[in-house]
C-alpha cells in the first residue's frame, strides 16, 4: 500500500495554507499533495490544532480570573475594571452559490464576521465566527453565546468595587466602539456632538483600552495572510480555519518573545489620537447604563487622571 501522509507533513501544509493565503491549487506545488487531498487534510489538521491548544483560549469562569484581566488593563492601559475589548472583523470569503447579497457587507465585499474579546496582552479570551457580513457588529454580537451570557448574567462578572486607592466605586465592564449598545457592563465612546472636556478625556482613556482588539486583529492578519485573501472553501470549514488562526495567535503571544508591538515599545503612547465616533444612534439605554460612563468620566478627570492625558487630547 502507498505510504500515508505523515503528521508533520500535514501540519506543515496547514500552517503554510494559513500563513501564505495560497489556495489549494497553488499549495499543491510546495506540498506535493493534490488539491483534493489538501481539502481533507487542512480542515482535519485545524480541528486537531484546536483540540491540542484549547487551553490557550479560555473564557474566564471565576471572578478572580476576571479581576486578573482587569488588573492587566489597569496596569498597562490605565483603564480600571476593564474585562476585555470587544470588536468584530469581517473575514473575506467567496460566497456559496445562490447566496445573493446575504454575505455582502458595507465595505463592499462578501464576508462572515469574527467577533472577539481581547485581554490587555492582545490575546483572545473569546471568539465566535459565522454571522453573515451583512449584519453590523452591533447585530452580530447579539447572535453570540457570549452576549446571551452577558445579558443573562451567566459570565460571573464581579460586582462593582472601589478602585484601589480611591473612593470611586466602578462596575466591571467590557469596552467597544460606537456600533455596540450601551449597557451597565459595556462601555462605548460618547458621540462626537456631545463632547466637552471631561467626555473627550473619557473617550481618549476608553480608546486606549478599546484599540487592543483592533491591534490584535492587525497582528492576526499579518501573521496569517489567509485573512488578506478571499477564502474559497465551505463555510463550516472557514469557521474552523479562522478559529485555528486565533488559537495559534494566542499560542505565539505566549511563547514567542521576538514579536513586540509598537504600543509595547512606547508606553504610554503619546501619539495616540482621540477616537472620533459617529453620531449617537439614541438607543434607549437604561439609566444605569447611562450612569456608568459618567462615573468613569468623573474618575478619569479626578483621582484617576494620568499626567499626559490633557497633552494628548488637546494637542
N, C-alpha and C positions, 0 to 999 in steps of 0.2 A: 504494500500500500504506500501511497505517497506520504511523505513526512508532513505532519501538521505544522501550522504556523506557530512559532514559539511565542510565549507570552511577552518576551522583551521586544519582539518584532511588532506585536500587536500594540504594545504601549508606545513604541517609537512612532508608528504610523498615526496613532491617535493624537499624540502630542504635536506632531508635525501638522496634522489637519487643523488643530486648534490654534497653533502659533502662527501659521502662514496664511490661513484662509483659502488654501487650494481646494478646488473641488475634487471629486473622486477621479475624474478623468485626468486631471493634472497630476494627482497624487500617485497614480499607478506607475509612473516612471521612477521616482526616487525610492518607492517601496517595493517595486516588482510584484505588486498584487493587483488583481483585476478590480475594476470599479465595483463589480457586483459583490466581490468578497469584502472589499472595504466598506460597503454599505451594511454589511453584517457585523464586521469586526469592530468598527468605530463605536456604534451605539452600545455594543456589549461591553467594550472596554470602559466606556464612560460610566456605565452602571457599576462596574467593578470599582472604579475610582471613587465614585460617590459612596459606596459601601465601606471602602477602606478608610476614607478620610472624613467620614460623617462627623467625627468628634471635632473637626476643625471649623464647623459652622453650626452652632447650637444656640437656640433661644434661651436666655436665662430663665430659670424656673423659680428661684428663690429671691426674696427681697434683698438679701446680701449680695447676690450676683448682679442685680440691677444697680445697687449702690456702688459697686466696684466700677461699672461702666460710667456712672455719673461722676465718680471721682476723677476718672480719666479726662472727661470733658472739662471739669473744673480746673484741673491742674494744667492741662495743655492748651485749652482754648477759652478759658475764663468764662465758661457758661455753667453755673452750678445746677445740679439736679436735672441734667440732660441725659435721657436714657438712650438716645440714638438719633441719628439724622436720617430722614426718610425721603426717598425720591424715586422716580421712575425713569427707565431708559428704554427708548424704542430700539428694538433689535430688528434690523432689516431682514426681510425674508422674501422668497419667491412664493407668492400666494398659491394655494390649491386651485385647481381648475374650477371654474364657475363660482368663485367666491365673490365676484363683483367688487364692490368698494368696501367690503366688510373689514379688511385689514388696512385700508388707506388712511393715513394719518395727516395731521395738519402740516407736517413737514414735507408732504408730497411724495411719500413712498410707502410701500406696504411693510407692516411691522407687527410684532407682538410686543407686549410691554413686560419688561423686567422690573418688578417692584422690589426694593431692597431697603434695609436698615443697617447703618454702619455704626461701629463704635469709634472711639476717639483715635484709634490707630489704623484707620482705613480698612478695617476688617468687617466682612459681612456677618451680622448675627442672625439675619433672616432674609430669605429671598423667595419670591414666588413669581412664576413666569407663565404666560399663556393668554392673558387678556388681549383681545384684538386691538390693534393700534388705533382704531377709530375712536376708542374711548380715551378720555383725558386721564391724567394722573389721578385727579380727584375722584374720578369714577372707577378707575382701575383698582385703587386701593380698597374700595368697598366690596370688590369681588374676592378679597383675600381672607384667609383664615386669621391672619394677624389682626385685621380690622374687626372681625367678628369677636375675637377675644378681647380686643381693646374696648369695644362698646359694652360687652357683657361683663367686663371686669375679670376676665379669665387670665390676664397676664401676671397677676400677683405683683402689681406695681406698689412700691412703698407709699405710705400716706405722706401728706405734706409735713415738712420738718423745717426747723430754723437752719439757715445757712451758717456753717461754722464761723464763730467769731462775730456774729451779727445778731440783731433782733428780728430780722426778716424771716417770716415763715413762707416758704415757697413750695409749690407742688412739684412732683417729679413729672417731667414732660418729654415728649418727642418733639423734634423740630422739623419743619419742612418749608416749602415755598408757598406762594400765594395761591397755588392751584388746589390746595387741600382745605378742608373745612376746619374752622376754629373750634377747638374743644378745650375743656379744662386741662386735659392731659396732652394737648397737641398745639404747639405754638407756630405761628406763621408771621411774616412781617406785616407792619402797618401799611396801609395803602399810601401811595405817594402823595395824594392830595390831602392827606390828614397829618402830614409830618410837621412836628415842631422840634425844638432842640432835643427834648427828652426822648421823643419817639425815633428821631434819627439815631440817637445813641443806641436805643434798643435794637433797631434794625441792624446796625453795624455789629453789635455783640451777637445777635442771633445769626448773622451771616457767617461769623467766624466758626460757629458750630455747624451750620447747615451746609457749608461748602465741602465738608468732609466727604459726604456721599457723592457729590459731583466729581471731586478729585479722584475718588475711588473708581468711579466709572471710567474716568480717563486713563488711570493706571491699568484697569482691566482691559480696555480696548487696545492699548498699546502693547500689552503683553500677549494678548490673544487676538491676532489680526483677523480672525474669522468675523469679528464684530465690524470690520471695515468692508465686508462683502455682503452680498445678498445670499443668505443661507438657503440652499436649494435641496432640502430634504423634507421628509414628512414632519408635520407639526409636532407630534409627540416626541420624535427624535430631536427636534430643535430644542424643546424644553429640557431634555436630558443634557444636551450639549452645553446649553447656557448655564445650567446649574453646576455642571462639571467645571466650567471655567471659573465660576465663583468660588467653589471649594478649593480649586488649585490656587487661586489668588490668595485665599487665606493661608494656605499651606506655605506659599512663598513669602508672605508677610511675616510669618512666624519663624521661618527657617532660613531666609536669605538676608544676610547682613549687608549686601552690596548695593541694595536699591534704596536710595534716600530721596524723598521728595523735596521740592523747593520749600514747602512750608516747614518741614522738619529742619532744614538747614538755616532758616531765618525766622526764629520765633522770638518775640512776636513779629508778625509780618506787617511792616509799616506800609507796604504797597497795596494792602487790601482796600478795595473800593466799596462803597456803600451799595448794597443791592437796591435796585430800583424796581419795585413790584408794579404790576399793572393795577388799575383801579379796582377797588374792593367790589366784590360781587354782592355785597349786602345780604349775605346769608343770615338767617335769623338765629344767631348763636345765643345760647343761654347766657344769663347774666354772669354765672360763674365762669363761663368761658371767656367773657369779655374782661372780667376782673383779673384773671391770671396774668395777661400781658402787662396790665397796669402795675401789678405787684413786682414783676420782673423789671419793668422800666424804672420804678422807684428805687429798686435795689441797685441797678446799673448806674443810676445817676446820684446815688448816695454812698452807702457803705461799700458797695461792690464796684466802685469806679476803678478803672485802670488808668494809669497816668498818661497813656498815649492816645486814648480814645478821641478826645476833642481835636487833637492834631490831625488824626486820620480823617475824621468825619468832615471837618471844616477846612481842610487843606485844598 
